[in-house]
Amino acid sequence: MRENQGLEREHGMSREELLALPVAVDLETGNRALGLGRSKGYELAKRGQYPCKVLRLGNAYRVVTADLLDLLGLAA
């Protein structure tokens, strides 16, 4: 049973984890919060179709946490 709990955590984030995020997070964290796979998340970001604001910094993508929380209905 504990093994399943660990798997569930990898595929999503708790409300507490989401609210503790910094101002911007890497795309992997954004994908995890939204339940997106790595390939799909990067595909959406490259096309400019990611469901919330993404910043491109060199070769890296950063997801704006405020937009992410708003999309998830957790914005204050």
C-alpha positions in Angstrom: 0.0 0.0 0.0 2.8 2.5 0.8 4.3 1.9 -2.6 1.1 3.1 -4.3 1.1 6.2 -2.1 4.6 7.1 -3.4 3.5 6.7 -7.0 0.5 8.9 -6.5 2.7 11.7 -5.2 4.9 11.5 -8.3 2.0 12.2 -10.5 0.4 15.1 -8.7 0.9 17.6 -5.9 -0.9 18.3 -2.7 -2.5 21.6 -2.0 0.2 22.3 0.6 2.9 21.6 -1.9 1.3 23.8 -4.5 1.0 26.7 -2.1 4.6 26.4 -1.0 6.0 26.8 -4.5 8.3 29.7 -5.4 7.4 32.6 -7.8 8.3 30.5 -10.8 9.0 26.7 -11.2 10.7 24.5 -13.8 8.5 22.9 -16.4 8.8 19.5 -14.8 7.1 20.9 -11.6 4.4 22.6 -13.6 3.8 19.4 -15.5 3.5 17.5 -12.3 1.1 20.0 -10.8 -1.1 19.7 -13.9 -0.8 16.0 -14.3 1.0 16.3 -17.7 3.7 14.0 -18.9 7.2 15.3 -19.7 6.8 15.1 -23.5 3.3 16.6 -23.6 4.4 19.5 -21.3 7.4 20.4 -23.4 5.4 20.0 -26.6 2.8 22.5 -25.3 5.4 24.9 -24.1 7.3 24.9 -27.4 4.0 25.6 -29.3 3.0 28.4 -26.9 0.0 26.3 -25.9 0.9 25.5 -22.3 -2.3 26.1 -20.1 -0.6 28.9 -18.1 2.2 31.5 -18.6 5.6 30.0 -19.4 8.8 32.0 -19.6 11.6 30.9 -21.8 15.0 31.6 -20.3 17.7 30.4 -22.6 17.1 26.7 -23.0 15.0 26.5 -19.9 11.3 27.0 -19.4 9.8 28.5 -16.2 6.2 28.3 -15.3 4.8 31.4 -13.5 3.4 30.0 -10.2 0.6 32.6 -9.8 -0.8 31.6 -13.2 -0.5 27.9 -12.3 -2.3 28.4 -9.0 -5.0 30.5 -10.7 -5.5 27.7 -13.3 -5.9 25.2 -10.5 -8.3 27.4 -8.6 -5.9 28.0 -5.7 -5.1 31.6 -6.2 -5.6 33.9 -3.2 
